[in-house]
């Protein structure tokens, strides 16, 4: 007889070296007239294992120190240029560029990074360089997303 043991998330994450963190969020509605430096607040959460993502601010706070894979994908309107940056504790770690075409063509740009994140550090996406940009968002089609997951935990570095 085959026996299957189901573990609750608290049982899994309480074991040493087995932290599990993953998030995926998206825009449920379009954002018009983005300003330079404006936070792109991904308001719908599809996945939030580890509870690091805050939909009210659109910010991910690393719950454990580790190496993370993070990706951003944004869809711009036609005849519209969009530049955004992935920011870790105030520093740009990746850029996203997309420009919709002039004949009924929207466009999507994305970028992904692998980064070391200490517990409590914040990751967010904000507009830069161009004012007045528009981003597609929709409650059913996840055209503009912000996602990431912990590849593996690491010990916190102390500088000092």
PyMOL commands that set and color helices and strands:
alter all, ss='L'
color gray80, all
select helices_A, chain A and resi 9-13
alter helices_A, ss='H'
color red, helices_A
select strands_A, chain A and resi 22-26+29-34+44-49+53-54+59-61+66-76+81-88+91-99+107-117+122-127+133-138+145-153
alter strands_A, ss='S'
color yellow, strands_A
deselect
rebuild
show_as cartoon
